[in-house]
Amino acid sequence: MAEKVYKCLNPVGTQEPVDTYPLAPRLKTLDGKTIHLSICGEPDITIPLEKRLKGDYPNINWTVKKSYGTYPVKLSEEERKTTDGVILGVCW
């Protein structure tokens, strides 16, 4: 029996490079800053993520909102004024 040869295409494809622009200036330091962690989706990876971030960055004032639905919880107007940065954790 002859040896079979299989050919396939890479499903990743080729993506064109894009220009990115920051929405806000980069913080010079995180010490003493207030970072909001917004978690939505399944809690399987986000629970260890929250513990790890709080353990690795103890000098940050963390605020956390969790929504195990499909949309992240929005920040109130007061929270927007007092928050220096936001991390959105999404996991399905």
N, CA, C and O atoms as CSV, one atom per row, in Angstrom:
chain,resi,resn,atom,element,x,y,z
A,1,MET,N,N,0.836,-1.175,0.000
A,1,MET,CA,C,0.000,0.000,0.000
A,1,MET,C,C,0.887,1.246,0.000
A,1,MET,O,O,1.804,1.369,0.812
A,2,ALA,N,N,0.604,2.151,-0.906
A,2,ALA,CA,C,1.415,3.367,-1.037
A,2,ALA,C,C,1.153,4.301,0.148
A,2,ALA,O,O,0.052,4.350,0.696
A,3,GLU,N,N,2.177,5.020,0.515
A,3,GLU,CA,C,2.046,5.950,1.638
A,3,GLU,C,C,1.180,7.140,1.223
A,3,GLU,O,O,1.404,7.737,0.170
A,4,LYS,N,N,0.188,7.485,2.055
A,4,LYS,CA,C,-0.721,8.582,1.733
A,4,LYS,C,C,-0.107,9.919,2.121
A,4,LYS,O,O,0.616,10.015,3.113
A,5,VAL,N,N,-0.395,10.939,1.341
A,5,VAL,CA,C,0.062,12.291,1.610
A,5,VAL,C,C,-1.169,13.163,1.844
A,5,VAL,O,O,-2.073,13.221,1.011
A,6,TYR,N,N,-1.187,13.836,2.988
A,6,TYR,CA,C,-2.300,14.706,3.330
A,6,TYR,C,C,-1.848,16.161,3.253
A,6,TYR,O,O,-0.758,16.509,3.706
A,7,LYS,N,N,-2.690,16.996,2.679
A,7,LYS,CA,C,-2.408,18.427,2.607
A,7,LYS,C,C,-3.531,19.165,3.319
A,7,LYS,O,O,-4.699,18.793,3.201
A,8,CYS,N,N,-3.180,20.203,4.054
A,8,CYS,CA,C,-4.203,21.000,4.726
A,8,CYS,C,C,-3.771,22.457,4.747
A,8,CYS,O,O,-2.592,22.774,4.587
A,9,LEU,N,N,-4.741,23.335,4.946
A,9,LEU,CA,C,-4.479,24.760,5.048
A,9,LEU,C,C,-4.427,25.154,6.510
A,9,LEU,O,O,-5.143,24.600,7.344
A,10,ASN,N,N,-3.580,26.109,6.807
A,10,ASN,CA,C,-3.493,26.627,8.165
A,10,ASN,C,C,-4.734,27.493,8.431
A,10,ASN,O,O,-4.948,28.476,7.721
A,11,PRO,N,N,-5.559,27.152,9.439
A,11,PRO,CA,C,-6.780,27.932,9.683
A,11,PRO,C,C,-6.532,29.312,10.288
A,11,PRO,O,O,-7.449,30.131,10.347
A,12,VAL,N,N,-5.315,29.580,10.734
A,12,VAL,CA,C,-5.019,30.867,11.351
A,12,VAL,C,C,-5.069,31.988,10.316
A,12,VAL,O,O,-5.575,33.072,10.606
A,13,GLY,N,N,-4.562,31.744,9.139
A,13,GLY,CA,C,-4.568,32.751,8.094
A,13,GLY,C,C,-3.527,33.824,8.328
A,13,GLY,O,O,-2.681,33.699,9.214
A,14,THR,N,N,-3.588,34.871,7.540
A,14,THR,CA,C,-2.647,35.975,7.641
A,14,THR,C,C,-3.433,37.248,7.947
A,14,THR,O,O,-4.395,37.576,7.252
A,15,GLN,N,N,-3.023,37.950,8.972
A,15,GLN,CA,C,-3.715,39.176,9.350
A,15,GLN,C,C,-2.856,40.367,8.987
A,15,GLN,O,O,-1.647,40.377,9.218
A,16,GLU,N,N,-3.497,41.366,8.416
A,16,GLU,CA,C,-2.795,42.588,8.042
A,16,GLU,C,C,-2.441,43.381,9.299
A,16,GLU,O,O,-3.237,43.413,10.238
A,17,PRO,N,N,-1.273,44.019,9.347
A,17,PRO,CA,C,-0.919,44.838,10.520
A,17,PRO,C,C,-1.854,46.053,10.620
A,17,PRO,O,O,-2.302,46.596,9.610
A,18,VAL,N,N,-2.135,46.463,11.861
A,18,VAL,CA,C,-2.995,47.620,12.093
A,18,VAL,C,C,-2.289,48.600,13.015
A,18,VAL,O,O,-1.441,48.208,13.816
A,19,ASP,N,N,-2.636,49.856,12.902
A,19,ASP,CA,C,-2.118,50.887,13.799
A,19,ASP,C,C,-2.984,50.917,15.047
A,19,ASP,O,O,-4.209,50.836,14.956
A,20,THR,N,N,-2.357,51.032,16.214
A,20,THR,CA,C,-3.104,51.132,17.464
A,20,THR,C,C,-2.824,52.493,18.105
A,20,THR,O,O,-1.740,53.060,17.964
A,21,TYR,N,N,-3.828,52.992,18.808
A,21,TYR,CA,C,-3.720,54.286,19.470
A,21,TYR,C,C,-4.249,54.148,20.893
A,21,TYR,O,O,-5.321,53.575,21.091
A,22,PRO,N,N,-3.527,54.656,21.887
A,22,PRO,CA,C,-4.001,54.538,23.271
A,22,PRO,C,C,-5.219,55.426,23.507
A,22,PRO,O,O,-5.352,56.497,22.914
A,23,LEU,N,N,-6.105,54.956,24.387
A,23,LEU,CA,C,-7.278,55.745,24.749
A,23,LEU,C,C,-6.951,56.760,25.834
A,23,LEU,O,O,-7.655,57.758,25.985
A,24,ALA,N,N,-5.893,56.511,26.585
A,24,ALA,CA,C,-5.478,57.404,27.664
A,24,ALA,C,C,-3.959,57.289,27.807
A,24,ALA,O,O,-3.381,56.289,27.382
A,25,PRO,N,N,-3.311,58.278,28.389
A,25,PRO,CA,C,-1.867,58.177,28.593
A,25,PRO,C,C,-1.525,57.064,29.582
A,25,PRO,O,O,-2.295,56.777,30.499
A,26,ARG,N,N,-0.377,56.449,29.387
A,26,ARG,CA,C,0.081,55.377,30.266
A,26,ARG,C,C,0.427,55.937,31.639
A,26,ARG,O,O,1.039,56.999,31.746
A,27,LEU,N,N,0.031,55.213,32.697
A,27,LEU,CA,C,0.357,55.633,34.057
A,27,LEU,C,C,1.856,55.457,34.302
A,27,LEU,O,O,2.435,54.450,33.896
A,28,LYS,N,N,2.479,56.421,34.958
A,28,LYS,CA,C,3.911,56.320,35.250
A,28,LYS,C,C,4.186,55.294,36.338
A,28,LYS,O,O,5.225,54.633,36.312
A,29,THR,N,N,3.276,55.150,37.290
A,29,THR,CA,C,3.401,54.160,38.361
A,29,THR,C,C,2.013,53.664,38.728
A,29,THR,O,O,1.019,54.362,38.530
A,30,LEU,N,N,1.955,52.458,39.263
A,30,LEU,CA,C,0.687,51.897,39.718
A,30,LEU,C,C,0.516,52.033,41.229
A,30,LEU,O,O,-0.594,51.890,41.742
A,31,ASP,N,N,1.609,52.310,41.947
A,31,ASP,CA,C,1.539,52.427,43.406
A,31,ASP,C,C,0.567,53.526,43.818
A,31,ASP,O,O,0.677,54.671,43.379
A,32,GLY,N,N,-0.391,53.154,44.675
A,32,GLY,CA,C,-1.367,54.104,45.191
A,32,GLY,C,C,-2.510,54.413,44.240
A,32,GLY,O,O,-3.418,55.163,44.598
A,33,LYS,N,N,-2.486,53.857,43.043
A,33,LYS,CA,C,-3.553,54.108,42.070
A,33,LYS,C,C,-4.750,53.214,42.359
A,33,LYS,O,O,-4.628,52.192,43.035
A,34,THR,N,N,-5.906,53.610,41.842
A,34,THR,CA,C,-7.124,52.808,41.953
A,34,THR,C,C,-7.382,52.149,40.602
A,34,THR,O,O,-7.602,52.827,39.599
A,35,ILE,N,N,-7.352,50.833,40.591
A,35,ILE,CA,C,-7.580,50.061,39.372
A,35,ILE,C,C,-8.872,49.272,39.554
A,35,ILE,O,O,-9.051,48.581,40.557
A,36,HIS,N,N,-9.753,49.376,38.594
A,36,HIS,CA,C,-11.032,48.663,38.645
A,36,HIS,C,C,-10.908,47.380,37.828
A,36,HIS,O,O,-10.487,47.407,36.671
A,37,LEU,N,N,-11.274,46.270,38.436
A,37,LEU,CA,C,-11.274,44.975,37.759
A,37,LEU,C,C,-12.729,44.599,37.499
A,37,LEU,O,O,-13.483,44.334,38.435
A,38,SER,N,N,-13.116,44.577,36.239
A,38,SER,CA,C,-14.474,44.230,35.843
A,38,SER,C,C,-14.444,42.827,35.255
A,38,SER,O,O,-13.769,42.580,34.256
A,39,ILE,N,N,-15.174,41.914,35.872
A,39,ILE,CA,C,-15.149,40.515,35.467
A,39,ILE,C,C,-16.521,40.115,34.944
A,39,ILE,O,O,-17.531,40.337,35.610
A,40,CYS,N,N,-16.559,39.526,33.752
A,40,CYS,CA,C,-17.819,38.995,33.244
A,40,CYS,C,C,-17.546,37.653,32.570
A,40,CYS,O,O,-16.421,37.362,32.163
A,41,GLY,N,N,-18.583,36.857,32.463
A,41,GLY,CA,C,-18.440,35.520,31.901
A,41,GLY,C,C,-18.309,34.485,32.998
A,41,GLY,O,O,-18.729,34.721,34.131
A,42,GLU,N,N,-17.734,33.349,32.677
A,42,GLU,CA,C,-17.575,32.258,33.630
A,42,GLU,C,C,-16.476,32.575,34.644
A,42,GLU,O,O,-15.467,33.181,34.281
A,43,PRO,N,N,-16.648,32.180,35.903
A,43,PRO,CA,C,-15.674,32.540,36.939
A,43,PRO,C,C,-14.470,31.607,37.028
A,43,PRO,O,O,-13.659,31.766,37.940
A,44,ASP,N,N,-14.319,30.643,36.126
A,44,ASP,CA,C,-13.271,29.635,36.290
A,44,ASP,C,C,-11.853,30.197,36.280
A,44,ASP,O,O,-11.030,29.755,37.081
A,45,ILE,N,N,-11.537,31.136,35.422
A,45,ILE,CA,C,-10.181,31.692,35.392
A,45,ILE,C,C,-10.116,33.060,36.068
A,45,ILE,O,O,-9.041,33.490,36.488
A,46,THR,N,N,-11.245,33.743,36.177
A,46,THR,CA,C,-11.222,35.095,36.726
A,46,THR,C,C,-11.013,35.127,38.235
A,46,THR,O,O,-10.480,36.107,38.756
A,47,ILE,N,N,-11.417,34.092,38.942
A,47,ILE,CA,C,-11.183,34.042,40.393
A,47,ILE,C,C,-9.687,33.966,40.688
A,47,ILE,O,O,-9.198,34.746,41.506
A,48,PRO,N,N,-8.932,33.045,40.047
A,48,PRO,CA,C,-7.478,33.047,40.268
A,48,PRO,C,C,-6.805,34.320,39.746
A,48,PRO,O,O,-5.808,34.764,40.315
A,49,LEU,N,N,-7.336,34.911,38.672
A,49,LEU,CA,C,-6.772,36.160,38.149
A,49,LEU,C,C,-6.872,37.266,39.185
A,49,LEU,O,O,-5.904,37.991,39.414
A,50,GLU,N,N,-8.030,37.403,39.810
A,50,GLU,CA,C,-8.221,38.428,40.835
A,50,GLU,C,C,-7.267,38.207,42.005
A,50,GLU,O,O,-6.634,39.156,42.468
A,51,LYS,N,N,-7.155,36.971,42.490
A,51,LYS,CA,C,-6.246,36.673,43.607
A,51,LYS,C,C,-4.798,36.977,43.229
A,51,LYS,O,O,-4.050,37.538,44.030
A,52,ARG,N,N,-4.408,36.612,42.026
A,52,ARG,CA,C,-3.027,36.819,41.581
A,52,ARG,C,C,-2.699,38.306,41.466
A,52,ARG,O,O,-1.646,38.751,41.924
A,53,LEU,N,N,-3.598,39.069,40.858
A,53,LEU,CA,C,-3.351,40.506,40.708
A,53,LEU,C,C,-3.243,41.198,42.062
A,53,LEU,O,O,-2.355,42.025,42.272
A,54,LYS,N,N,-4.149,40.859,42.984
A,54,LYS,CA,C,-4.099,41.469,44.315
A,54,LYS,C,C,-2.842,41.059,45.074
A,54,LYS,O,O,-2.298,41.856,45.839
A,55,GLY,N,N,-2.370,39.822,44.875
A,55,GLY,CA,C,-1.154,39.365,45.536
A,55,GLY,C,C,0.105,39.978,44.945
A,55,GLY,O,O,1.031,40.327,45.677
A,56,ASP,N,N,0.145,40.113,43.603
A,56,ASP,CA,C,1.324,40.656,42.923
A,56,ASP,C,C,1.430,42.173,43.041
A,56,ASP,O,O,2.528,42.725,42.971
A,57,TYR,N,N,0.303,42.845,43.219
A,57,TYR,CA,C,0.287,44.306,43.270
A,57,TYR,C,C,-0.450,44.781,44.528
A,57,TYR,O,O,-1.565,45.294,44.434
A,58,PRO,N,N,0.167,44.615,45.701
A,58,PRO,CA,C,-0.515,44.969,46.957
A,58,PRO,C,C,-0.649,46.479,47.189
A,58,PRO,O,O,-1.461,46.900,48.012
A,59,ASN,N,N,0.126,47.289,46.485
A,59,ASN,CA,C,0.076,48.741,46.689
A,59,ASN,C,C,-0.971,49.435,45.824
A,59,ASN,O,O,-1.027,50.664,45.778
A,60,ILE,N,N,-1.794,48.655,45.143
A,60,ILE,CA,C,-2.863,49.197,44.310
A,60,ILE,C,C,-4.173,49.108,45.077
A,60,ILE,O,O,-4.432,48.116,45.759
A,61,ASN,N,N,-4.996,50.136,44.968
A,61,ASN,CA,C,-6.345,50.113,45.535
A,61,ASN,C,C,-7.256,49.451,44.503
A,61,ASN,O,O,-7.581,50.059,43.483
A,62,TRP,N,N,-7.666,48.222,44.759
A,62,TRP,CA,C,-8.487,47.461,43.815
A,62,TRP,C,C,-9.964,47.653,44.094
A,62,TRP,O,O,-10.390,47.614,45.248
A,63,THR,N,N,-10.745,47.860,43.049
A,63,THR,CA,C,-12.197,47.783,43.126
A,63,THR,C,C,-12.608,46.708,42.129
A,63,THR,O,O,-12.043,46.616,41.040
A,64,VAL,N,N,-13.586,45.901,42.500
A,64,VAL,CA,C,-13.971,44.763,41.663
A,64,VAL,C,C,-15.485,44.710,41.531
A,64,VAL,O,O,-16.212,44.854,42.514
A,65,LYS,N,N,-15.948,44.504,40.312
A,65,LYS,CA,C,-17.358,44.241,40.053
A,65,LYS,C,C,-17.428,42.977,39.204
A,65,LYS,O,O,-16.674,42.812,38.245
A,66,LYS,N,N,-18.343,42.093,39.571
A,66,LYS,CA,C,-18.471,40.822,38.861
A,66,LYS,C,C,-19.868,40.697,38.278
A,66,LYS,O,O,-20.863,41.008,38.933
A,67,SER,N,N,-19.923,40.240,37.050
A,67,SER,CA,C,-21.196,39.954,36.389
A,67,SER,C,C,-20.982,38.670,35.623
A,67,SER,O,O,-20.271,38.654,34.618
A,68,TYR,N,N,-21.579,37.613,36.079
A,68,TYR,CA,C,-21.368,36.338,35.399
A,68,TYR,C,C,-22.380,36.152,34.277
A,68,TYR,O,O,-22.818,35.038,33.989
A,69,GLY,N,N,-22.737,37.261,33.656
A,69,GLY,CA,C,-23.595,37.241,32.479
A,69,GLY,C,C,-22.747,37.534,31.258
A,69,GLY,O,O,-21.557,37.221,31.226
A,70,THR,N,N,-23.362,38.134,30.259
A,70,THR,CA,C,-22.643,38.374,29.003
A,70,THR,C,C,-22.068,39.772,28.885
A,70,THR,O,O,-21.252,40.020,27.997
A,71,TYR,N,N,-22.472,40.709,29.766
A,71,TYR,CA,C,-21.984,42.076,29.660
A,71,TYR,C,C,-21.293,42.500,30.950
A,71,TYR,O,O,-21.738,42.136,32.039
A,72,PRO,N,N,-20.204,43.269,30.839
A,72,PRO,CA,C,-19.544,43.760,32.054
A,72,PRO,C,C,-20.397,44.795,32.771
A,72,PRO,O,O,-21.231,45.459,32.156
A,73,VAL,N,N,-20.184,44.925,34.070
A,73,VAL,CA,C,-20.895,45.914,34.868
A,73,VAL,C,C,-20.282,47.284,34.567
A,73,VAL,O,O,-19.061,47.439,34.583
A,74,LYS,N,N,-21.122,48.263,34.298
A,74,LYS,CA,C,-20.631,49.605,33.976
A,74,LYS,C,C,-20.228,50.344,35.239
A,74,LYS,O,O,-20.800,50.134,36.309
A,75,LEU,N,N,-19.240,51.209,35.103
A,75,LEU,CA,C,-18.811,52.063,36.203
A,75,LEU,C,C,-19.786,53.227,36.349
A,75,LEU,O,O,-20.281,53.769,35.361
A,76,SER,N,N,-20.048,53.597,37.591
A,76,SER,CA,C,-20.885,54.773,37.832
A,76,SER,C,C,-20.061,56.024,37.518
A,76,SER,O,O,-18.845,55.945,37.340
A,77,GLU,N,N,-20.719,57.155,37.454
A,77,GLU,CA,C,-20.026,58.417,37.179
A,77,GLU,C,C,-18.969,58.710,38.244
A,77,GLU,O,O,-17.870,59.159,37.919
A,78,GLU,N,N,-19.296,58.458,39.515
A,78,GLU,CA,C,-18.345,58.666,40.616
A,78,GLU,C,C,-17.150,57.726,40.480
A,78,GLU,O,O,-16.011,58.140,40.695
A,79,GLU,N,N,-17.399,56.464,40.124
A,79,GLU,CA,C,-16.298,55.500,39.947
A,79,GLU,C,C,-15.393,55.916,38.797
A,79,GLU,O,O,-14.178,55.736,38.883
A,80,ARG,N,N,-15.942,56.459,37.738
A,80,ARG,CA,C,-15.124,56.923,36.613
A,80,ARG,C,C,-14.193,58.055,37.030
A,80,ARG,O,O,-13.063,58.145,36.551
A,81,LYS,N,N,-14.670,58.915,37.923
A,81,LYS,CA,C,-13.851,60.045,38.373
A,81,LYS,C,C,-12.702,59.600,39.262
A,81,LYS,O,O,-11.638,60.219,39.255
A,82,THR,N,N,-12.906,58.528,40.031
A,82,THR,CA,C,-11.899,58.116,41.018
A,82,THR,C,C,-11.048,56.930,40.573
A,82,THR,O,O,-10.152,56.515,41.309
A,83,THR,N,N,-11.302,56.377,39.399
A,83,THR,CA,C,-10.561,55.209,38.912
A,83,THR,C,C,-9.457,55.648,37.965
A,83,THR,O,O,-9.686,56.451,37.061
A,84,ASP,N,N,-8.248,55.111,38.179
A,84,ASP,CA,C,-7.105,55.458,37.336
A,84,ASP,C,C,-6.944,54.511,36.147
A,84,ASP,O,O,-6.358,54.888,35.132
A,85,GLY,N,N,-7.459,53.284,36.264
A,85,GLY,CA,C,-7.327,52.311,35.187
A,85,GLY,C,C,-8.368,51.215,35.337
A,85,GLY,O,O,-8.929,51.020,36.415
A,86,VAL,N,N,-8.622,50.498,34.242
A,86,VAL,CA,C,-9.621,49.440,34.223
A,86,VAL,C,C,-9.035,48.193,33.567
A,86,VAL,O,O,-8.355,48.282,32.545
A,87,ILE,N,N,-9.301,47.043,34.155
A,87,ILE,CA,C,-8.977,45.754,33.544
A,87,ILE,C,C,-10.294,45.029,33.339
A,87,ILE,O,O,-11.052,44.829,34.288
A,88,LEU,N,N,-10.568,44.639,32.109
A,88,LEU,CA,C,-11.784,43.893,31.803
A,88,LEU,C,C,-11.403,42.429,31.574
A,88,LEU,O,O,-10.695,42.104,30.620
A,89,GLY,N,N,-11.873,41.565,32.446
A,89,GLY,CA,C,-11.607,40.128,32.318
A,89,GLY,C,C,-12.840,39.427,31.786
A,89,GLY,O,O,-13.885,39.428,32.437
A,90,VAL,N,N,-12.731,38.826,30.605
A,90,VAL,CA,C,-13.870,38.141,29.988
A,90,VAL,C,C,-13.495,36.691,29.741
A,90,VAL,O,O,-12.436,36.400,29.185
A,91,CYS,N,N,-14.359,35.794,30.154
A,91,CYS,CA,C,-14.088,34.379,29.959
A,91,CYS,C,C,-15.408,33.655,29.736
A,91,CYS,O,O,-16.344,33.838,30.514
A,92,TRP,N,N,-15.504,32.853,28.713
A,92,TRP,CA,C,-16.728,32.081,28.438
A,92,TRP,C,C,-16.443,30.629,28.686
A,92,TRP,O,O,-17.327,29.789,28.519
